[in-house]
């Protein structure tokens, strides 16, 4: 879509700017920009918002890098309240144009895979830090009423005992988590310096439908389905808290509706499990042998345990609605029924690996 078409889009959805709370609670024509909406969590969030708030006008701005896939949104692409714009959040002129008449921004746009950040950190700094700053500047100029910065529990680093609170220091270990920490600090600086209405969410490890197959759970599912080896870093005892992506979407929505500006909210489901436990559960559900497991050399800077205190968001009334094992079965079932979606992606990855 070119700039002229974007301006036409803005004219179509423009009206007197409603009060944020009135639009949220009374079904007003809220205008929402979701960046990175063709990615895993972003596409699930778009679907969640469309289903819950059918009157909201949604613009999805996505660069469509390797993990951005419009097939993720095939079922809602013809919805009259949904509009897609291909573009980079680092493109200031485009971002300013798209943000005209937008009420709320959810910034999901990010480079996210830790392994890729170790091999190519530059892309992560540009998108996650420079891109976030471009969005913040433009959103402030356009008078956006609320800016939700989507972050990760990885910014805290590893913790051997206890759980990180939102007020704890950041000790990121990888270029990915460092770039996300930088984006968080930028967002908070806009609140402190300009009183710009920023809120940050930091979620634990997401899983569910439409997750790119290089990620841990979908990689284990699809490899097991194809009777390929399941590569597990180190001794497999690294601990992560797993949250079904639909639960994360509902938490982000609640933060948007009830969260306090200038605050951070941890989002986790309390499913702290060793990686090897998750792998064995996947094999058990798929009725595959454990000899498919292959322990491989650990990656550099691999955090041992993530754990976050979620009492702050639970005080707003949020609780996860999916139990881990049931959500895992649902996720496995989705991948088994949607080979058309993930097989071409894995084939492309394997081809690119051979060329490297």
C-alpha positions, 0 to 999 in steps of 0.5 A: 500500500502506498502513501496515497492509499494510506491517506485514503485509509485514514480518511475512511476511519477518521472521525472525532477522536473519542475519549479512550475510556468511552471508546473502550467500554462503549464500543466506540470506533477505536483506531488501533495500530498493531506493529508486527501484526503478521508475526506469531503473537501479533497475529494472534493478538489481532485475531483476539481483538477483532473477535472481542471488539468487532467495531475496532478499526485495526491497521497492521504494519509489518515489514514481512521479514522471514517470520512475518507471514500474512498466511497467519491472518488469512481468515480475517484478511477480508474483514472490513475493519482490518487493514494491512500496510507493508512497511518498516517501523524505522521508516519515519515518514511512513510511520507518521502517515500510518499513525494519523488518526490512530488512538492506540499503538501496540508495538509487537514489531521486533526481531526475536530469535536469540540464536539469530541475535547471536549470529547477527546482532545488528538487525536486532539493534536497528529494529528493536531499538531504533525502530521503537524510537521512531515509533515513539517519536511519531506517536508522540507527534500524532498525539496517540493516547496510549502506547503499549510496548510489548517486551519479554521476561528475558530482559531481567536475565537469569535467576536461580531462586525467587522471581523477578518483579517489575522494579528489579534491575535489568541484566540481559544476556543476549543481543536480543534481550539487550535490544529489548531492554534498550527499547523498554528504557526508551519507552519509559524515558518518553513517559518520564520526559514527555509524559507520553502515555506508555505502558510496558508488558513483559511476558514469559515464553509464549507458545501456540498456533502460528509460531515460527517453526525455528522456535523451541516448542514448534521445532520439537513438535514438527521434528518429532512429527517427521521423525527427525532428531530433537536438538536440546541445548546442554543438559536440557535443564534450563527452565522457562515459564510457558504461557499460551499465547491467547492468555498473553493476548488477554493480559495485554488487552487488560493492561490496555484497558486498566493498566497505569501509564508509565508502569510495567506489567509482568505476564506469566502463567506459572508453568516453570518447566525444564526444557527436557520435561517439555520435550518429553511431554511432546514426545509422549503426546505424539507417541514418539520414542525418546531416542529422538532427543539429541543433546547438542552443544549449549549456546553462548550466554544461555540463561539457566532460569527465567521466573517472573512475579505476576502479582501486579497484573493479577491484582488487575483481575487477570489469570491464565485460562489455559492449563499447560498440558491442555494448551500443549495438546491444542498446539500440537493438534494445530500443527498436525492439522496445518502442515500446509503452513509450517512445512514450506517454512521449514523447507525454506529454512533448511535450504537457507542453512545449506547455502550458509 
